[in-house]
Structures are given as structure tokens and as C-alpha cells.
């Protein structure tokens, strides 16, 4: 146990030993540094270039036909009179309803699985399935929505309605919301939970007062990602039966509807060039709507972060 | 290896002082691993009892038995009887949430809530249905933790903005705000600098008149400075490659440090160990 002091090497030995045992080779290591920095920079710049090229072509094609008339008009057989208002309204309805359905259910399920559920075969089964569901193609969700929401639940949903569509998309993004919620909750250190329990808090009091507020920014980030996926969703909506030619705004949950991606797809698949230009205009409106939605979510997130101190 | 000798621990509290906490043949399992075996321990009211011993000897595990924090670890299982004010608390009949209001805890790493200093103090009071005046409670608790003068002008600021030592005293203030009878401290000074450590130790002396304090510490000087009694735990290697802790000796602190009965204790407190 005691250290043998007399076995220490002579004074000049350490330096000699260091030189012989390590080949420091700084030049080579810094070279690798530079190579990987350049590679990472290249990867970044490639994605930026592709993205700006996409944006640029869209803007060049679409800005010419993008005007107030386009935004406030219903679709038409003539490209110069066609507008996107029906699809824009449909998308706004969809996103509002999707957020309303998916946020409480997804966050609730995430909280249950992460904070309350015991680790047994059932929760593991649920967990694996949620992971798999996130990877299921959206057309499958569309067919499910067609069978369940459009056909079976027709008395409630009104068939091919905005309600059926938003329920279908909610299902589609639920796994993303649940997984994001769990990740956000898992990132909260246990010391915070223990502090609450040690003061005589119940599980829900600990979650409600400490864990959830701390995790909320992360949960909202997940919600932003999920809604960004939902706003571009086309295949499942076509399966559910979103109409492609609608000349009225949705009046209620059971109303027929269309959405911007569907409208854009419809215009692009027409032979006339004029329709391709207004499709580009539609894409600009879609991106603007996405930006507004994400901006709102980021604003909410920052507000919660400030409240948290 | 010497076998655990519970006899020395029972005799440690022979006087007529009333017993706040009592462990009778307490063993804790993590899964199928026996982590601590057959601990007998009496903790008298208004005293400071220190748990010392090498890592893995189960001193923190035993500490967490007293406020049922082991309940939160799904694989942990506690056997034996634990009594608080003569009432058994290890059974299913006692509600751990209610128990934890009466047996407070301070952790190794300061863990204030990411909220204002004021809210840190009032949270425990709110959830436990405190009836009195909250401003008065905050001032009383912070004074009790010797923190009031340092923070009285910034009660609305975040508890995370304080220094490590101040954060730990905030955690103590938060613990005493719900008027517990016992405060458990799990290495409360191991993340603090020496000046902050001294402040917390002085605070413990002040708190002794109102509360019973159990402290786990790796710092033997600290144990000898603050505690009235000291329990020395040791760990032995098990067949499965794990460690099993047991109580070696429990006595008045002077006796443990100057005249221990067990050789292991003597080796440990004199630094000739581990």
C-alpha cells in the first residue's frame, strides 16, 4: 500500500522518457484538422447552394404571377384568373386542427411513457411501435384515414372533410411529437426531479412544476418539426380525398377542402406553362405560411424560456 | 473479513435521549444484489450523526431509506424495520409523500429549481398546503439558512445565479421551509469550496437545536468537526464481483476518532485504508 519513494527515477529521466515515448507529430494532427474542417465546410456549402438554387428558380418562376389577386382568388380553368385562397384556407384549417389534436395527445403520451410508465413489456412494445410508426409511408396513413375517418366515422367527420384530413395528418405526426417530447423530458436532469420529490411533491406535481416547464422549449421544437412535415403532406390527403378543385372556403369541420401541396401538384401536372408559373407562386405562399407558423412557434418557445429564468 | 457486528451499534445510544430515527436489521437490495446488510442504528433527536466510509459502502443508500427515496429506484428493495418517532415508515401504510415533508433532504450537488429564489422556497410550502404568510416564510427560511442578508434584494432572481455555496444554502432553506423534523444531507459540501463548506458546517450547528441532522460525508475532518455521533460503514467484495456494505461501528464521534473499538475503523479514520 505505501509508496516506495526510493524507486523514483533520477531527476533528468522524465524529459528523456517523454521524448522517446511520444511522437507528438503536431504537423500531421493539424493537417487532419484542416482537412476535416474543409470537408465539413464543403458539406455545409453544398446544402446552402442547392437550397438557394431551388429558392432562386422558384422565385424567378413565381414572383411574376404572385400578386394579391392570386392570393385572394379561387382556382380557375384559366391560369391568369386562378388563385390559391381555397388551398391556403384549407391548409390553415388543417394546421390549426392538427396542432389541436396532435399536441395534447402526443405530449401527453410522451409524458406518460417517460415520467409515469413502468419499464415493462407493454411500454417496451409501445415504444418499439412508436419508433416504427414514425417510418411508415404517409400513403399508408392516408389509407387508414380513408377507412376509419372517411368511411367508418362518416357520421361524425362528414366523409372527405377537413376534419378527416386533419385527423389523418395528426396520426402521421404523432410519433414525431411523442419521440420529441420524450427526448426533451429525458434531457432534464434527475436532480431536478429528486429535489421535488424530497420536498414531498407527488409525481404529477414534480412533472407539472419543474420537469415540463424545463422541457417545454424542446417539446415545442419537436412540434415545429412535426408541423413542418404536416404542412407539406400530400399523399395521405389525396388518399383521404382532398378535392383538387374547390371554389369555396371551408365553412366547418365537415366541409370539403383542399390544401396547398395538392393545389400545387395539380397545377404542375397540367401541360400549360402558365400553370407552372402559378405553381411556383403557390410554392412561395406555402413557404411563407411555413415561415409564419415556425416563427410563431419559436416566439412561443422563447417566451417560455424567459419565464423559466 | 470481519463479519458485521451490530452489537456495537445498538449500544451507542444508551442514554435517555429520545430516538428520532431507528433502523432495525435494514438490508437494501438492488435487483438481486445485496447492497447493504443488516444495519442497526439509532439516531437521537437534535443531534448530528455522520455516516463515513469508503465508496460503495452503502451509507447514502441507508440515508435514502429514511425518506423513502429508494422507492424511486424501481429495482431497489428495502428489508427490515425503519422507525421514525417510534412509527414504522418502511411499510406500505406510510405515505412517502407525507413522510418526505417531515424528513427533508439536501443533495450532493446543489439542485435549486430553475426558478426565482422566492419560488424555490415557496414551492414545497405550496404543494404541502402551507397556511401562513409566504413573504414571512421566505424570510424566515433564508435567515435560518444564513442566506437572507446575501439575497434579500434579489429574491425575484434565479436561484441558478447564486454561487455554489449559496445554492446549497438555498437548498437547505428550501428544505427547512416545510418545517421538517429531520434533515438528511448526502455529501452536502463535496461540490463546495472550503469557505462555503465552513459556512454550511456553521449552519448545521445552528440548525441542530431545531432539527435532527444525518450527514453522509467523505471528509473525515468534517465528520469530526460537525457530528455528535459517527457511523463507520465498510464494504466487502461479494462473490458476484459487487460490493456489499455493512455498519462496522457506531459511537460518539470522539470515540470513533480517538478510540475506536474496531480495527477497520481505526485504519480508516487514521487514513491508513483504501
Interface residues (C-beta under 8 A of the other chain):
Chain A: X1 X118 X119 X189 X191 X192 X194 X195 X196 X197 X198 X199 X200 X201 X202 X205 X209 X210 X213 X214 X308 X309
Chain B: X67 X69 X72 X74 X97 X98 X99 X100 X101 X104 X105 X107 X109 X111 X112 X113 X114 X115 X116 X123 X124 X127 X128 X157 X158 X160 X171 X174 X175 X178 X272
